[in-house]
Amino acid sequence: MMKIGITCYPTYGGSGAIATELGMELAKRGHEIHFISYDFPFKLNGFYENIFFHQVEIMDYPLFKYPPYSLSLSVKMAEVVENENLDLLHVHYAIPHAASAYLAKKILGNGRIKVITTLHGTDITLVGNHQSFYKITKFSIEESDGVTCVSNYLKETTSKVFEVSKEMEVIYNFVDTSKYKKVNISKKIIGPIDEDDMVITHISNFRPVKKIDNIVKVFCRVSEEVKSKLLLVGDGPELCRIRSMVKELNLEDKVFFAGIQQDIISILSISDLYMLPSESEGFGLSALEALSCEVPVIGTNIGGLKEVIEEGKSGYTFDPDDVDSMSKAAIRILKNKKVRMEMGFEARKRAKLFDSRIIVPQYLDYYERILNT
Ligand code: GMT
């Protein structure tokens, strides 16, 4: 049995979701998990045996324009390692978590605790490579005892962008396929959707990187040829802009903004196509969840999604701005029931390769290896 500290962002997003699912899976296997963050991870909603939460107190003071969260996090990490006698700190998303863990390690004295950092995507492709973070991201990757990346793409990009020669392990995102599976429900459960509508779905935290405007453009073309609805799930900085775009395109009666939803399995069960045409995706966890519920995916060809989707079988990947090809592929899938059924079958088959029962043991093996070096 291991005692593991996990730090992640508690808010809606793939890195926090996978970190929390990992914690829950490890706890089920008898390991003791200590989440350390500023808030309760959004996926932890209930009582779980072997799981504990340690809240980072953020001290405000008139002198601080920006309270130094990363320092308070380091102190909390060091305290939890000592008080709970942790074996390992596993931090998700490099910034600032890997740097905070490095400091915690120094506070505790070298050798007391090992740190594993999991890189997820934008911490490398968008934020970590920004000049203001570049050196600290590179440093904290190099100083981690172990580093995992959620796809080969992310591993290669990290090596290239940060010129690190460090060995990094690829451990893909996972899904519990026994939980994420299609249920038989009416399409009418959500919003103004009719039973005979084809439903295109997108779920995210509405960041610019998701390129939701291109989903709307694709849908605009699709809706001219197929009786369909667009279901946009989530909330975030792009919401207002996308709402205005939908209004301008006169699509208000066909696009439904569902906000943040808990029951993703039901939403995916009424979906006929999932879209994720992001600028880039470290992996594309929401697409994997869609595949698991038999929903084919049209996504970006930049990033890890190409390792998730089997091109032409469970979905298609295109340049994020290639609205034309995406529209044609979407129309082909939505117009043809046989194609949809076949792709749905392939999608489920593909998702099973990323089942938690396959991937979680890879983390455990990696932990053992790092602890024994
Ligand atoms: O996609 C997001 O905006 C959330 C982001 C995060 O860090 O919370 O997700 C990233 O981590 C996920 C879990 O590993 C990956 O599946 C996503 O592909 C990745 N997002 C991006 O790279 C844009």
Residues whose N, C-alpha, C, O or C-beta is under 5 A from the ligand:
A	BS01	GMT	G13 G14 S15 G16 I18 H120 G121 T122 V150 N173 S280 E281 G282 F283 G284 L285
